[in-house]
Amino acid sequence: MTLKLSAAAAVSAMLVAVLGVGTAFAQKQGGILRAGHFDSPASMSLLEESTLAVNRPIMGVFNNLVMFDQEVAQNSPQSIVPDLATGWSWNEEGTELTMPLRHGVKWHDGRAFTAQDVKCTWDLLTGRGNEKLRISPRKSWYDNLDAVTSTGDFEVTFHLKRPQPSFLTLLASGWSPVYPCHVPARDMRLHPIGTGPFKFVEFKPNQSITVTRNPDYWKPGRPYLDGLEWAIVKDTSTRLLSFFAGQADVYFGVTIPQLHDVKREVPDAICDGYLVNGSRNLIVNRGMPPFDNPDLRHAMSLTLDRQAFIDIIGQGQGAMGGPMEPPPEGLWGMPADMLKALPGYGPDVAQRRIEARQIMEKLDFTVGLNVTESEVDDPDAQFYENYKCGGLRNYTGYCSKPVDELIERQSREANADKRRQLVWQIEKRLIEEDARPDILYVPGVTCRRPYVNGLISMVNSIYNGSRFEDVRLDQ
């Protein structure tokens, strides 16, 4: 799951060696992990935000009911492990998901964690509770959730309106933390209280975010770090220079051009390469001229030279894909040979542009470049949020009842192979109907000092691997 780079290939071997050694000896405790951070988030509330600006520094403040194994690079249903839940079971109809909960877990303010906290969290997400979120970006994930009930303090059941096998996958996302019932939603924006390995200390807008070790964490021996300090440095070059100067232990989001600079200036840096699960795509207002003209939208798709984008932006590293991240990193995306048969993906760019130019020369137009990042590599998360009629992040206003019906069908389907065929049908329709023309998936790289260990880069999620409870500084 690494990029086709000599440095990345070497990293894979080194990482395997490091992890192999790490299991043989007691892990070192202590130290503050320092990292440059690309932006200042609007708040500290994971349930109300949608970017890495808050997800990366704050995910470790919380626990989920279940989570993706932080030592497995590719998120999948098989890599889901218990967290605040000790396990799970489905009823025969696939409409009730029951989870026993851990005993003895404490919130950072000392209050006991119970089943009521779980119910309050999903009532908050769905708008059913007394507390209200300013915005609930992932509310559409839970349109199929009818209710959450509890049996005593340590068991909850999610009642679904219909079968939805991927529901557990949504719960495993880094965007699905459990919130405390006793803390108002407004307070979570400024000083989040969780049960996680790190306690929130301070957020200085445009300056820094700081978390510290939770000494009462319910996982014995975790976390290894004493804390994390995130210096907010929005300028990419300045952030890179701080890594060169030793002011940061890790640099997230290294571009391919920057990678050459890192290997020159910090030759002992260990850099993990992976395909970022976010499509660079075009968005237009389909309800306003000239973009209400389907021929114009089709011409836009025809004229795209996707390989040129890959060659320029990623220096040859990257991938073409549709709405779902392409394989092998992505679990659900269409294979390359299927993509090539769709409009705008074939190799004859010159001929396609002749067709497109005949349409586009007659009209004035403005388009926007957008990044659509999937919070978790699952079609339900991607389609309901971005492409279903009325979806909260359906920025182009695309709406197709036949596609909505296919989205419902794939969500119900328990057989992964049959579901994948339905997903490909949806991707094909979205591409043919120019819903949101996907240009490319770009590579991303995380570089770290050799003493930073236990940090695994997820290949199909930038949002689900920031718990940091297993990261250590072996200095």
N, C-alpha and C positions, 0 to 999 in steps of 0.2 A: 504493500500500500504506500510505497514511496514514489516520488517523482523519478523520472529517468535522468538523474544527475549522479555524477560520480561521487560527489560529496554525500548525497542522500543515501546512496548504496552503502558507503562506508559507515554512515551513521547507523543503518539498520543492524549491521553486524556488531557494532560497538554497543548498541542498546541491548541486544540480546545478551551480550557478555555481561554488561552491567547488571541486568535484571537477574541473570543466573547467579552472579556472585552475591547479590543483595539478599537472596533467600537463605544463604548459608550462614550469615552472621547477624548478630543483633544490630538493629538500625540505630544510627546516631540521632540524638535528640538535640534540638536547639537551633538558634540562628534565625535571622530575619531575611526572608526572600524579598529582594528589591526588583521592581520592574517598572519600565516606562509604560504609561497608559495613554491611549490615543485620543480620549475625549472625556469631557466632564458630563456625567449623566444628569438627566432632569431630576431624578430622585433616587433613593436607595430601595425603592419598592419593586421587587422582581415581578410581582403580579401585574404591575401597571406599566412596565417598560418592555422594550423590544430589541434592544441592541446590546452588543458586547460591552458597551461602556459601563453598564451596571452588572451584567451577567457574570463577567469574568472575575471582578473583585468581590462580588457578594454571594455567589453560589455557595461558597464554603461556610457562610453564616448559617445555612439552612440544611435540613435533611428533607428527602422525599419519602414517600411510602415505599417506593422501589426506585432503583436507579440503574444506569448502565455501568457495568463493571469498569472502573477507572483504569484497569490494567489491560483492557482489550481495546485495540485501536478502532475497530469497526463496530459501531452500534448495531445490534440486531436483537430480535426477540430472545435469542439464545444467550445473549450477554446480560440480560436483566437479572438483577440480584436484589434480595430484600434490603430494606434500609430501616425506616421506622416500622414498617410491617415486617413480621417474621416469616411470612409466606403468603400464599394466595390460593384460592380455588374458585372455579366457576360452577354454577348450577348446570344441569343437563341441557337447558335451553340456551345457554350462553348469554343470559340477560342479567345475571347477578354475580358480581365479583366480591367475594368475601375475603377480608384480610384480618388476621389476628395481629395485634399491635404489641410493641415492646413495653415491658414494665420498667419502671425506674428511670425513665428519660426525663430530664429537666430542661425547661426553657432557660435561656441565659439569665433571666431575672429570678430564677429559683423556683418558679411555679412548675407543677407537674404536667407533663404531656399526657393527654387522654384522647379518647375517641371524639369527644366534643370538638377538639381543635380541628380534626379532619373534616367533620361536618361543616363547621364554620368556614373553613377554607373554600370548600366547593360551593357553599351557599354564596360566598363572597364572589367567586368567579362567575357564577351563573346569574347573579343579581337577585337571588332569592332571600338573602339575609337582611338584617337590619342595617348592617354596615354596607357602605357602597364604595366601589372603586371609582376614581375619576374616569378611567378608561380600562377596559378589560380586553387586551389584544387577542387573547386566546379563548375568549368566550365561545367562539364557534366550535372549538374542540369538543365542547361539552353539550352541544345541542341535543345529543342522544341520551344525556343523563337525566333520568326522571327524578331521582332523589338519592340522598345518602342517609342511611340509618345506622344506628349503633346498638350493639348488644352489650350492655355494661360499659365499662371504661376502656376496654382493651380489645374491641372487635368492631369493625365497620363493614358495611355492605353497600356497594354501589349498584343501584338499580337502573338498568338501561331500558329504553323503550323498545329496542330491537337488538339482536346480536351485533357486536362490534369487536371482533377479535383483536384489533389494534389498540383498544382502550388502554391496555396495560402499557403499551409502548408510549402512549401520550403521558401516562403517569410517571414514566421513567425519565422524561426530559428534564434538563436543568431548569426549565421554565415552570416546573410543577412542584415547587416547595410547599411544605405545610406551614401555615401561618398560625400564630397563637390567637386563640379566641378572645383572650382578655386584653389584647392590645388594639386600640383603634387603628383603622386603616391609615388615617392621617399621620399617626405617629410612626408607622412603618416607613413612611417616605423619608423621614429624617434620621431615625435611629431604629433600624430593624432589629427585632428580637427573634432569634432562632434557637434551634437545638444543635446546630452544626459544630464542626471542629474548631471554628474560629468565631470570636465575638467581635461585633462591630465596635470600633473605637471612635472614628472621626471621619467626616467628609468635609473637606475644604474645597468648595467649587472652584474649578480651574486650577487647583493646586495639587491635591492629594486625597487618597482614600487609604485608611489604615484599619487593619483587623489584627486581633491578637489571639493567642492560643486559648482555647476553652479548657481550663484545668479539670472541669467536671464532665468532659465529653464521655458519652456512654460506651464508646469503643476503647477498650483498654490500650494504652500505649500510643494512641493517636490524639492529635496530629504530631508529627515529628518537629515541625517548625514552631518557633515561638510567635511568629506572626508574619504578615505580609505588608509591605509598603508600596503603594502604587503612586508614582509621581506622574501627574497629568501633564503630558508634553504633547501638544497637538501637532507640532511641526515634525514631519517624518524625519527630516535630516537631523534635527536637533536630538530627537529620540535615539536615532542610530548612533550619533556621536557620543551620547551618554553611555551607550553599551560599550563602545570602543574604549572609553575612558575608565571603565570599571565601575561606573556609578549604578549599573543595573546588572543583575545576575542572569536575566533572561530577556529576550526580545521577541515579542509575539508579532506575527504579521510581516515578516521579512519578505520583500518582493524578490523576484528572480534577479533583477539587476543589482539589488542590494546584497544578495547572497555572495556575489563575487567580492564585494567590498569587505564583507564580514570575514570571508576566508583569507583575505589579504591582511586585514588589520588585527584580527583575532584568530590566528591559525589553529588554536586549540579548541575553538568553539565547536560544539556539537549541534548540528542543524538537522531537524526532522522536516522532510518535505511531504506534503499531502495536498490533495485537491480540495479546495474550499467548497463547501456545500452551499454555494450561492451563485445563482445565474445572473450574469450581466445581461440585461434585456431592455428592449424599447417599450416605452409606455406612451399612449396617446389617449386623448379624450374621444372615445368612439361615438359620443353623442353630438359632437360639434363638427361642422364643416372645416376642412375637407375630409376629416378622418371618419365621418359617417359613411363615406364611400368605401365599400368593401374592396373595390378594385385598387384603390390607392393603398389600402392596408396590405393587400397582397403584393403590390409592387414594392413596398418597403421591405417585405420579407425576401423577395426575389433578389434585391440588390445587395444584400448583406454578403460580404466576403468573410466568413467566420474564421477561416484559416489565417487570413491576414491579421485579424485581431490577435489570434494566438501567437503568431510569429512576432508581432510587435510588442504586445503587452507582456507576454510570458516568455519571450525569446524562444519560441518553439515549444514551450511547456504549457499544457492546458488541454482542454477537451471540449468538443462540441456536445451539446445535449439538449434535451427538451426541458419541460418543467421539473422533472425529477433528475437528481444528480446521476450522471451516467455511470455504468459499471466500469471497472471492478470496484471502485470505492463505494458507489451507490448501489443499494440493493434492488431498486425498483425501476431504474431508468432503462429506456430502450437501447438495444444493442446498436452498434455503429452501422451495420448493414441495413437495418430498418430505417435509421435516420436518413441515410443517403438517398432513399427513395422519396423523401418528403420535400415539398417546395422550399427552396432556399438552402438546402443542405447538399445538393449535388455539386460535382466538381467544376461544371462549366459556368463559372461566374460571368464571363463575358457575354454569353448568350442570354443569361438571365437578366443582365443589366440592360441589354437592348430592349427586352420586353418591358422592363420596369420603367425605363426612361420615356417611353412613348406615353405612359400615363402621367408620370411625375412632372414632366416639363410643362404640363398644362395647369398646374396647381401650385399655390404657395402653401407652405406647411411648416410646422415646428414640431419637433419630437423631443422626448426626454430620455435620458439614459438612467436606468434604474438597476438596483441590485435586489433580487428576490432571494432571501436566505431562508431555508427551511429549518425550523427550530429542532426538528427531529426527522430522521430519514424514514418517513412513512407517508403514504399518499393522503391519508385523512388529514394530517397536519397541513400539507401543502395545498390540497384542492379546496377544502372547506374554507380556508382562510383567504386564498388568493384568487380562486376561479369560480366558486359557486355564486349563483345569483345573490347579490346583496352581501357578499363576504366583506368583513371589516377592512381587509387590505386588498380588495379587488379594485385597485386604483383606476383601471381602464373602463370599468363598468361592463365588462364582458358578461353576457348572460345567455345561456343556452339551456333550455329545459331538457333536451335529450342528453346533454352532458351532465346535468344535475342528476338525472336518473342513473347514468353510468357511475357517477360518484357514489350514489347510494348503494348500488349493486356491489361495487368493489369493497365498500366498507363492511358489508354484510358477509362477504365471502371468507370462509375459514381456510379454504385450501390455498396455500401461498402461490402455487403455479397458476391456478385459475384466476386468482386475484391479479397476478402480474399481467396476464393477458388482458384483463379489463383495464388495468392501469395504462397499458400501452395503447389501447383503443382511445382512452381519454387524451393521452399525450398527442396522439396522431390528430385527433379532432382539434385540439388547442393549437397545434402548429398549422394545420390546414386553414383554420379560421382566423389565424393571425391574432390570437387572443393577447399575447404579450411576447413578441418575437424574441426568442432566446439567442444570444450571440455566442457566449462562451462561458465556460467555467475556468476560473483562473487558479493557478497553484498558489499555495501559501507555505510559509516556512517558519518554524519556531527555532531560534538559536539560543543556546544556553551555555553557560560556563561548565567545564567538565565536572565540577564538584556538585552541580545540581542534578540530583537523581530522583527517579520515581515520577518524572513528568512525562506523561504519554499524550501525544497529539492524536486526537480523534480524526479519522479520515473522512467520515461522513456526518460530522457535526462539530461546529465551532462553539456550540452552546452547552454541551453536556459533559465536558471534561474538566471543569474548574473547581472541583471539590478541594484539591490540594492537600488532603489529609495524609496522603502517602508520599508527598514530596519531602526530600531531606537535603541538607547541605553537608556533604561529606568533606569538610575542610580540616 
